């Protein structure tokens, strides 16, 4: 089942925003501390400098761990797959443009090849 990258990242952002607001009101933390706790919890770093003390905060943390960690893992996976795809595309481009070491015309010197512009250079736009 193919899940769109944009929906994964939108879900992750939604979880972070919702959890930040939740901890701000449930635990009485300021916005930065609430965001910090949310990100540290989702990423499994867990510094331990903020600990929920209310029952609502503890239940919210449990829900955040189970939902947020799964979405965070999917986001990391999609980011890695994107990087691999871009690297493969670049490798294919290099092979296609620089992999030709043979010229059909024997009168042309081998060092007369011009280097093509990379696919993302401003010259190709």
DSSP file (Angstrom, degrees, kcal/mol; ACC not computed):
  #  RESIDUE AA STRUCTURE BP1 BP2  ACC     N-H-->O    O-->H-N    N-H-->O    O-->H-N    TCO  KAPPA ALPHA  PHI   PSI    X-CA   Y-CA   Z-CA
    1    1 A X              0   0    0      0, 0.0     2,-0.6     0, 0.0     0, 0.0   0.000 360.0 360.0 360.0 120.8    0.0    0.0    0.0
    2    2 A X        -     0   0    0      0, 0.0     2,-0.5     0, 0.0     0, 0.0  -0.749 360.0-166.0 -89.0 119.9    1.5    3.3   -1.2
    3    3 A X        -     0   0    0     -2,-0.6     2,-0.1     2,-0.0     5,-0.0  -0.893  27.3-112.5-104.7 134.4    1.0    6.1    1.2
    4    4 A X     >  -     0   0    0     -2,-0.5     4,-1.6     1,-0.1     3,-0.2  -0.390  15.6-134.0 -67.5 139.6    1.7    9.6   -0.1
    5    5 A X  H  > S+     0   0    0      1,-0.2     4,-2.5     2,-0.2     5,-0.3   0.889 104.9  56.8 -59.4 -40.2    4.7   11.3    1.5
    6    6 A X  H  > S+     0   0    0      1,-0.2     4,-2.3     2,-0.2    -1,-0.2   0.874 105.4  50.3 -63.8 -35.9    2.7   14.5    2.0
    7    7 A X  H  > S+     0   0    0     -3,-0.2     4,-2.2     2,-0.2    -1,-0.2   0.865 109.8  51.0 -71.1 -33.8    0.0   12.8    4.0
    8    8 A X  H  X S+     0   0    0     -4,-1.6     4,-2.3     2,-0.2    -2,-0.2   0.950 114.1  42.9 -65.4 -48.3    2.7   11.2    6.3
    9    9 A X  H  X S+     0   0    0     -4,-2.5     4,-2.4     1,-0.2    -2,-0.2   0.861 113.4  52.2 -69.0 -34.3    4.4   14.5    7.0
   10   10 A X  H  X S+     0   0    0     -4,-2.3     4,-2.4    -5,-0.3    -1,-0.2   0.904 110.4  48.9 -65.8 -40.3    1.0   16.3    7.4
   11   11 A X  H  X S+     0   0    0     -4,-2.2     4,-2.5     2,-0.2    -2,-0.2   0.913 110.9  50.3 -64.2 -42.4    0.0   13.7    9.9
   12   12 A X  H  X S+     0   0    0     -4,-2.3     4,-2.3     2,-0.2    -2,-0.2   0.924 111.7  47.2 -62.0 -44.8    3.3   14.0   11.8
   13   13 A X  H  X S+     0   0    0     -4,-2.4     4,-2.8     1,-0.2     5,-0.2   0.904 111.3  52.4 -63.7 -40.7    2.9   17.8   11.9
   14   14 A X  H  X S+     0   0    0     -4,-2.4     4,-2.8     2,-0.2     5,-0.2   0.907 109.5  48.6 -61.1 -42.5   -0.7   17.4   13.1
   15   15 A X  H  X S+     0   0    0     -4,-2.5     4,-2.6     2,-0.2     5,-0.2   0.915 112.6  48.5 -63.9 -42.6    0.4   15.1   15.9
   16   16 A X  H  X S+     0   0    0     -4,-2.3     4,-2.3     2,-0.2    -2,-0.2   0.930 114.7  44.6 -64.1 -45.3    3.1   17.5   17.0
   17   17 A X  H  X S+     0   0    0     -4,-2.8     4,-2.3     2,-0.2     5,-0.2   0.948 115.8  46.4 -64.9 -48.4    0.8   20.5   17.0
   18   18 A X  H  X S+     0   0    0     -4,-2.8     4,-2.6    -5,-0.2    -2,-0.2   0.922 114.7  47.1 -60.7 -45.0   -2.1   18.7   18.7
   19   19 A X  H  X S+     0   0    0     -4,-2.6     4,-2.8    -5,-0.2     5,-0.3   0.880 109.8  53.4 -66.4 -37.8    0.3   17.2   21.4
   20   20 A X  H  X S+     0   0    0     -4,-2.3     4,-1.8    -5,-0.2    -1,-0.2   0.937 112.6  43.8 -61.7 -46.3    2.0   20.5   22.0
   21   21 A X  H  X S+     0   0    0     -4,-2.3     4,-1.8     2,-0.2     5,-0.2   0.916 113.4  52.8 -63.6 -42.9   -1.4   22.2   22.6
   22   22 A X  H  X S+     0   0    0     -4,-2.6     4,-3.4     1,-0.2     5,-0.3   0.943 111.9  43.2 -59.0 -50.6   -2.5   19.2   24.8
   23   23 A X  H  X>S+     0   0    0     -4,-2.8     4,-1.8     1,-0.2     6,-1.1   0.811 107.8  60.9 -69.7 -28.5    0.6   19.3   27.0
   24   24 A X  H  X5S+     0   0    0     -4,-1.8     4,-0.5    -5,-0.3    -1,-0.2   0.929 118.5  28.3 -60.3 -43.8    0.4   23.1   27.3
   25   25 A X  H  <5S+     0   0    0     -4,-1.8    -2,-0.2    -3,-0.2    -1,-0.2   0.862 122.9  48.5 -87.5 -37.8   -3.0   22.9   28.8
   26   26 A X  H  <5S+     0   0    0     -4,-3.4    31,-0.2    -5,-0.2    -3,-0.2   0.882 128.2  22.9 -72.2 -37.7   -2.9   19.5   30.6
   27   27 A X  H  <5S-     0   0    0     -4,-1.8    -1,-0.2    -5,-0.3    -3,-0.2   0.571  99.4-124.2-105.6 -12.5    0.5   20.0   32.3
   28   28 A X     << +     0   0    0     -5,-0.5    -4,-0.2    -4,-0.5    -3,-0.2   0.705  57.7 150.1  76.5  18.7    0.6   23.8   32.3
   29   29 A X        -     0   0    0     -6,-1.1    -1,-0.2     1,-0.1    -2,-0.1  -0.436  51.1-103.4 -79.3 158.1    3.9   24.0   30.5
   30   30 A X     >  -     0   0    0     -2,-0.1     4,-2.3     1,-0.1     5,-0.2  -0.269  39.5 -98.8 -73.4 171.9    4.8   26.9   28.3
   31   31 A X  H  > S+     0   0    0      1,-0.2     4,-2.5     2,-0.2     5,-0.2   0.891 121.2  49.0 -62.9 -42.2    4.6   26.4   24.5
   32   32 A X  H  > S+     0   0    0      1,-0.2     4,-2.9     2,-0.2    -1,-0.2   0.921 112.4  47.6 -65.8 -43.3    8.3   25.8   24.0
   33   33 A X  H  > S+     0   0    0      2,-0.2     4,-2.6     1,-0.2    -1,-0.2   0.886 112.2  50.6 -64.4 -38.1    8.5   23.2   26.7
   34   34 A X  H  X S+     0   0    0     -4,-2.3     4,-2.1     2,-0.2    -2,-0.2   0.918 113.2  44.9 -65.5 -43.4    5.4   21.5   25.4
   35   35 A X  H  X S+     0   0    0     -4,-2.5     4,-2.6     2,-0.2     5,-0.2   0.923 113.1  51.4 -64.7 -44.0    6.8   21.3   21.9
   36   36 A X  H  X S+     0   0    0     -4,-2.9     4,-2.6     1,-0.2     5,-0.2   0.926 110.4  48.1 -58.9 -47.3   10.2   20.1   23.2
   37   37 A X  H  X S+     0   0    0     -4,-2.6     4,-2.2     1,-0.2    -1,-0.2   0.904 111.8  50.9 -61.1 -42.0    8.5   17.3   25.2
   38   38 A X  H  X S+     0   0    0     -4,-2.1     4,-2.6     2,-0.2     5,-0.2   0.939 113.6  42.9 -62.2 -48.6    6.5   16.3   22.2
   39   39 A X  H  X S+     0   0    0     -4,-2.6     4,-2.3     1,-0.2     6,-0.3   0.908 114.7  49.9 -66.7 -42.2    9.5   16.1   19.9
   40   40 A X  H  <>S+     0   0    0     -4,-2.6     5,-1.4    -5,-0.2     6,-1.2   0.879 113.9  46.5 -64.0 -37.5   11.7   14.4   22.4
   41   41 A X  H ><5S+     0   0    0     -4,-2.2     3,-1.1    -5,-0.2    -2,-0.2   0.931 113.5  46.6 -71.1 -46.4    9.0   11.8   23.1
   42   42 A X  H 3<5S+     0   0    0     -4,-2.6    -2,-0.2     1,-0.3    -1,-0.2   0.888 113.3  49.0 -63.6 -38.8    8.2   11.1   19.5
   43   43 A X  T 3<5S-     0   0    0     -4,-2.3    -1,-0.3    -5,-0.2    -2,-0.2   0.465 108.7-125.7 -82.2   0.5   11.9   10.8   18.6
   44   44 A X  T < 5S+     0   0    0     -3,-1.1    -3,-0.2    -4,-0.2    -4,-0.1   0.652  75.6 123.1  63.3  20.2   12.4    8.4   21.5
   45   45 A X      < -     0   0    0     -5,-1.4    -4,-0.2    -6,-0.3    -5,-0.1   0.966  43.1-176.6 -71.2 -53.1   15.3   10.6   22.9
   46   46 A X        -     0   0    0     -6,-1.2    -5,-0.1    -9,-0.1    -9,-0.1   0.964  13.0-177.5  59.7  66.2   13.5   11.0   26.2
   47   47 A X        -     0   0    0      1,-0.1    -1,-0.1   -10,-0.1   -10,-0.0   0.853  29.3-138.9 -62.6 -35.2   15.8   13.3   28.2
   48   48 A X        +     0   0    0      2,-0.2    -1,-0.1   -11,-0.1     3,-0.1   0.502  69.8 117.3  88.9   3.9   13.5   13.1   31.3
   49   49 A X  S    S+     0   0    0      1,-0.2     2,-0.4   -12,-0.0   -12,-0.0   0.706  77.3  45.6 -78.5 -17.8   13.7   16.8   32.2
   50   50 A X        +     0   0    0    -13,-0.1     2,-0.4   -14,-0.1    -2,-0.2  -0.994  69.7 174.0-123.2 127.3    9.9   17.1   31.6
   51   51 A X        -     0   0    0     -2,-0.4     2,-0.1    -3,-0.1     7,-0.1  -0.997  33.0-119.4-132.8 127.7    7.7   14.4   33.1
   52   52 A X        -     0   0    0     -2,-0.4   -25,-0.1     5,-0.2    -2,-0.0  -0.443  27.3-178.9 -66.3 137.3    3.9   14.6   33.0
   53   53 A X        +     0   0    0     -2,-0.1     2,-0.2   -26,-0.0    -1,-0.1   0.623  55.3  80.0-111.0 -19.9    2.4   14.6   36.5
   54   54 A X  S  > S-     0   0    0      1,-0.1     4,-2.1   -28,-0.0     5,-0.2  -0.524  82.8-121.8 -87.2 158.0   -1.3   14.7   35.8
   55   55 A X  H  > S+     0   0    0      1,-0.2     4,-2.5     2,-0.2     5,-0.2   0.904 115.3  51.5 -62.9 -41.2   -3.3   11.6   34.9
   56   56 A X  H  > S+     0   0    0      1,-0.2     4,-2.8     2,-0.2    -1,-0.2   0.907 109.3  50.4 -62.7 -41.2   -4.4   13.3   31.6
   57   57 A X  H  > S+     0   0    0    -31,-0.2     4,-2.0     2,-0.2    -1,-0.2   0.886 110.9  48.4 -64.0 -39.6   -0.7   14.1   30.8
   58   58 A X  H  X S+     0   0    0     -4,-2.1     4,-2.0     2,-0.2    -2,-0.2   0.915 113.8  45.7 -68.2 -42.9    0.3   10.5   31.4
   59   59 A X  H  X S+     0   0    0     -4,-2.5     4,-2.3     1,-0.2    -2,-0.2   0.914 112.5  51.8 -65.4 -42.1   -2.5    9.1   29.3
   60   60 A X  H  X S+     0   0    0     -4,-2.8     4,-2.6    -5,-0.2    -2,-0.2   0.868 108.1  52.2 -61.1 -36.8   -1.7   11.6   26.6
   61   61 A X  H  X S+     0   0    0     -4,-2.0     4,-2.7     2,-0.2    -1,-0.2   0.908 108.1  50.6 -66.4 -41.9    2.0   10.6   26.7
   62   62 A X  H  X S+     0   0    0     -4,-2.0     4,-2.1     2,-0.2     5,-0.2   0.934 113.3  45.4 -60.7 -46.0    1.1    6.9   26.2
   63   63 A X  H  X S+     0   0    0     -4,-2.3     4,-2.7     1,-0.2     5,-0.5   0.908 112.5  51.9 -63.9 -41.5   -1.1    7.8   23.2
   64   64 A X  H  X>S+     0   0    0     -4,-2.6     4,-2.3    -5,-0.2     5,-0.6   0.904 108.5  51.2 -61.8 -41.9    1.6   10.1   21.8
   65   65 A X  H  X5S+     0   0    0     -4,-2.7     4,-1.5     3,-0.2     5,-0.3   0.949 115.2  40.8 -61.8 -48.9    4.2    7.3   22.1
   66   66 A X  H  X5S+     0   0    0     -4,-2.1     4,-0.8    -5,-0.2    -2,-0.2   0.907 126.9  31.6 -70.2 -41.2    2.1    4.8   20.3
   67   67 A X  H  X5S+     0   0    0     -4,-2.7     4,-1.8    -5,-0.2     5,-0.2   0.927 122.5  45.6 -82.1 -45.8    0.7    7.0   17.6
   68   68 A X  H  X5S+     0   0    0     -4,-2.3     4,-2.7    -5,-0.5    -3,-0.2   0.873 109.1  54.0 -68.1 -38.5    3.6    9.5   17.2
   69   69 A X  H  X<S+     0   0    0     -4,-1.5     4,-2.4    -5,-0.6    -1,-0.2   0.905 108.8  49.4 -65.1 -40.6    6.4    6.9   17.1
   70   70 A X  H  X S+     0   0    0     -4,-0.8     4,-2.0    -5,-0.3    -1,-0.2   0.926 114.7  43.4 -63.4 -44.8    4.7    5.0   14.2
   71   71 A X  H  X S+     0   0    0     -4,-1.8     4,-2.4     2,-0.2    -2,-0.2   0.888 113.0  53.0 -68.8 -38.2    4.2    8.1   12.1
   72   72 A X  H  X S+     0   0    0     -4,-2.7     4,-2.3     2,-0.2    -2,-0.2   0.908 109.1  49.6 -62.3 -42.3    7.7    9.4   13.0
   73   73 A X  H  X S+     0   0    0     -4,-2.4     4,-2.4     2,-0.2    -2,-0.2   0.902 110.6  50.1 -63.8 -41.2    9.2    6.0   11.8
   74   74 A X  H  X S+     0   0    0     -4,-2.0     4,-2.7     2,-0.2    -2,-0.2   0.903 109.7  51.4 -62.6 -40.6    7.2    6.2    8.6
   75   75 A X  H  X S+     0   0    0     -4,-2.4     4,-2.2     2,-0.2    -2,-0.2   0.908 110.5  47.9 -64.3 -41.7    8.4    9.8    8.0
   76   76 A X  H  X S+     0   0    0     -4,-2.3     4,-2.4     2,-0.2    -1,-0.2   0.914 112.1  50.7 -64.2 -42.1   12.0    8.7    8.5
   77   77 A X  H  X S+     0   0    0     -4,-2.4     4,-2.6     1,-0.2    -2,-0.2   0.932 111.2  47.3 -60.8 -47.0   11.5    5.8    6.1
   78   78 A X  H  X S+     0   0    0     -4,-2.7     4,-2.3     1,-0.2    -1,-0.2   0.885 111.2  51.3 -64.3 -38.4   10.0    8.0    3.4
   79   79 A X  H  X S+     0   0    0     -4,-2.2     4,-2.2     2,-0.2    -1,-0.2   0.919 111.5  47.6 -63.8 -43.0   12.8   10.5    3.8
   80   80 A X  H  X S+     0   0    0     -4,-2.4     4,-2.4     2,-0.2    -2,-0.2   0.915 111.6  49.9 -64.5 -43.4   15.4    7.8    3.4
   81   81 A X  H  X S+     0   0    0     -4,-2.6     4,-2.5     1,-0.2    -1,-0.2   0.884 109.6  52.1 -62.4 -38.3   13.6    6.3    0.3
   82   82 A X  H  X S+     0   0    0     -4,-2.3     4,-2.4     2,-0.2    -1,-0.2   0.922 109.9  48.4 -62.8 -44.6   13.5    9.8   -1.2
   83   83 A X  H  X S+     0   0    0     -4,-2.2     4,-2.2     2,-0.2    -2,-0.2   0.904 112.2  48.9 -63.2 -41.6   17.2   10.2   -0.7
   84   84 A X  H  X S+     0   0    0     -4,-2.4     4,-2.5     2,-0.2    -2,-0.2   0.919 110.8  50.7 -63.4 -44.0   17.9    6.8   -2.2
   85   85 A X  H  X S+     0   0    0     -4,-2.5     4,-2.5     1,-0.2    -2,-0.2   0.920 111.2  47.7 -60.4 -45.3   15.7    7.6   -5.2
   86   86 A X  H  X S+     0   0    0     -4,-2.4     4,-2.3     1,-0.2    -1,-0.2   0.893 111.7  50.4 -64.6 -39.1   17.5   10.9   -5.8
   87   87 A X  H  X S+     0   0    0     -4,-2.2     4,-2.5     2,-0.2    -2,-0.2   0.911 111.1  48.8 -65.4 -41.6   20.9    9.3   -5.5
   88   88 A X  H  X S+     0   0    0     -4,-2.5     4,-2.6     2,-0.2    -2,-0.2   0.912 110.9  50.3 -64.0 -42.3   19.9    6.5   -8.0
   89   89 A X  H  X S+     0   0    0     -4,-2.5     4,-2.1     1,-0.2    -2,-0.2   0.907 111.7  48.0 -61.6 -41.3   18.6    9.1  -10.5
   90   90 A X  H  X S+     0   0    0     -4,-2.3     4,-2.5     2,-0.2    -2,-0.2   0.902 111.2  50.5 -67.0 -40.4   21.8   11.1  -10.2
   91   91 A X  H  X S+     0   0    0     -4,-2.5     4,-2.5     2,-0.2    -2,-0.2   0.913 110.4  49.6 -63.2 -42.6   23.9    7.9  -10.7
   92   92 A X  H  X S+     0   0    0     -4,-2.6     4,-2.5     1,-0.2    -1,-0.2   0.891 110.7  50.5 -62.6 -39.2   21.8    7.0  -13.8
   93   93 A X  H  X S+     0   0    0     -4,-2.1     4,-2.2     2,-0.2     5,-0.3   0.919 110.3  49.5 -64.7 -43.3   22.3   10.5  -15.1
   94   94 A X  H  X>S+     0   0    0     -4,-2.5     4,-3.1     1,-0.2     5,-0.5   0.923 112.5  47.3 -61.8 -44.0   26.1   10.3  -14.6
   95   95 A X  H  X5S+     0   0    0     -4,-2.5     4,-1.3     1,-0.2    -1,-0.2   0.913 112.7  49.6 -63.8 -42.0   26.3    6.9  -16.3
   96   96 A X  H  <5S+     0   0    0     -4,-2.5    -1,-0.2    -5,-0.2    -2,-0.2   0.863 122.9  30.6 -65.6 -36.1   24.2    8.2  -19.2
   97   97 A X  H  <5S+     0   0    0     -4,-2.2    -2,-0.2    -5,-0.2    -1,-0.2   0.795 133.7  25.7 -97.3 -30.3   26.3   11.3  -19.7
   98   98 A X  H  <5S+     0   0    0     -4,-3.1    -3,-0.2    -5,-0.3    -2,-0.2   0.486 101.6  81.1-111.2  -5.8   29.8   10.3  -18.7
   99   99 A X     << +     0   0    0     -4,-1.3     2,-0.8    -5,-0.5    -3,-0.1   0.619  70.0  92.6 -77.3 -11.6   29.6    6.6  -19.3
  100  100 A X        +     0   0    0      1,-0.2    -1,-0.0    -4,-0.1    -4,-0.0  -0.743  38.2 157.1 -87.3 108.3   30.3    7.0  -23.0
  101  101 A X        +     0   0    0     -2,-0.8     2,-0.5     2,-0.0    -1,-0.2   0.379  52.8  81.3-107.3   1.5   34.1    6.8  -23.5
  102  102 A X        -     0   0    0      2,-0.0     2,-0.4     0, 0.0     3,-0.1  -0.917  60.8-158.3-116.1 132.0   33.9    5.7  -27.2
  103  103 A X        -     0   0    0     -2,-0.5     7,-0.0     5,-0.1    -2,-0.0  -0.869  14.0-146.2-105.3 141.0   33.4    8.1  -30.1
  104  104 A X  S    S+     0   0    0     -2,-0.4     2,-0.8     1,-0.1    -1,-0.1   0.848  87.8  71.3 -71.0 -35.0   32.0    6.8  -33.4
  105  105 A X    >   -     0   0    0      1,-0.2     3,-1.4    -3,-0.1    -1,-0.1  -0.747  68.7-162.1 -86.9 111.0   34.1    9.3  -35.4
  106  106 A X  T 3  S+     0   0    0     -2,-0.8    -1,-0.2     1,-0.3     4,-0.1   0.680  85.9  64.7 -69.6 -15.1   37.8    8.1  -35.2
  107  107 A X  T 3  S+     0   0    0      2,-0.1     2,-0.4    -3,-0.0    -1,-0.3   0.638  84.7  88.5 -81.2 -12.3   39.1   11.5  -36.3
  108  108 A X  S <  S-     0   0    0     -3,-1.4    -5,-0.1     1,-0.0     2,-0.1  -0.721  82.5-122.6 -89.2 131.5   37.7   13.2  -33.1
  109  109 A X    >   -     0   0    0     -2,-0.4     3,-1.4     1,-0.1     4,-0.1  -0.397  15.8-125.0 -70.5 149.1   40.0   13.2  -30.1
  110  110 A X  G >  S+     0   0    0      1,-0.3     3,-0.7     2,-0.1    -1,-0.1   0.752 107.0  59.6 -67.4 -24.1   38.7   11.6  -27.0
  111  111 A X  G 3  S+     0   0    0      1,-0.2    -1,-0.3     3,-0.0    -2,-0.1   0.339  82.6  83.1 -90.0  10.0   39.3   14.8  -24.9
  112  112 A X  G <   +     0   0    0     -3,-1.4    -1,-0.2     2,-0.1    -2,-0.1   0.444  60.7 119.7 -90.6   0.4   37.0   16.9  -27.0
  113  113 A X    <   -     0   0    0     -3,-0.7     2,-0.4    -4,-0.1    -3,-0.0  -0.395  60.2-135.4 -64.0 138.7   33.9   15.8  -25.2
  114  114 A X        -     0   0    0     -2,-0.1     2,-0.5     1,-0.0    -2,-0.1  -0.780  19.4-117.6 -92.4 141.6   32.0   18.6  -23.6
  115  115 A X        -     0   0    0     -2,-0.4     3,-0.1     1,-0.0   -17,-0.1  -0.665  31.1-130.7 -76.8 124.0   30.8   18.0  -20.1
  116  116 A X        -     0   0    0     -2,-0.5     2,-0.2   -19,-0.2     3,-0.1  -0.372  27.3 -99.3 -71.1 156.0   27.0   18.2  -20.0
  117  117 A X        -     0   0    0      1,-0.1    -1,-0.1     2,-0.1     0, 0.0  -0.499  42.3-105.2 -71.7 142.2   25.3   20.4  -17.4
  118  118 A X    >   -     0   0    0     -2,-0.2     3,-1.8     1,-0.1     6,-0.2  -0.275  36.0-104.7 -62.4 158.6   24.0   18.5  -14.4
  119  119 A X  T 3  S+     0   0    0      1,-0.3    -1,-0.1   -29,-0.1    -2,-0.1   0.722 118.1  43.5 -62.2 -21.9   20.2   18.1  -14.4
  120  120 A X  T 3  S+     0   0    0      3,-0.0    -1,-0.3     5,-0.0     2,-0.1   0.307  84.9 119.3-106.4  10.1   19.6   20.7  -11.7
  121  121 A X  S X  S-     0   0    0     -3,-1.8     3,-1.3     1,-0.1     4,-0.2  -0.426  71.5-122.7 -76.3 152.7   22.0   23.4  -13.0
  122  122 A X  G >  S+     0   0    0      1,-0.2     3,-1.2     2,-0.2    -1,-0.1   0.753 106.7  69.8 -63.8 -23.5   20.6   26.8  -14.0
  123  123 A X  G 3  S+     0   0    0      1,-0.3    -1,-0.2     2,-0.1    -6,-0.0   0.763  95.7  53.1 -67.8 -23.9   22.0   26.4  -17.5
  124  124 A X  G <         0   0    0     -3,-1.3    -1,-0.3    -6,-0.2    -2,-0.2   0.472 360.0 360.0 -89.7  -2.1   19.5   23.7  -18.3
  125  125 A X    <         0   0    0     -3,-1.2    -1,-0.2    -4,-0.2    -2,-0.1   0.472 360.0 360.0 -88.0 360.0   16.4   25.7  -17.3
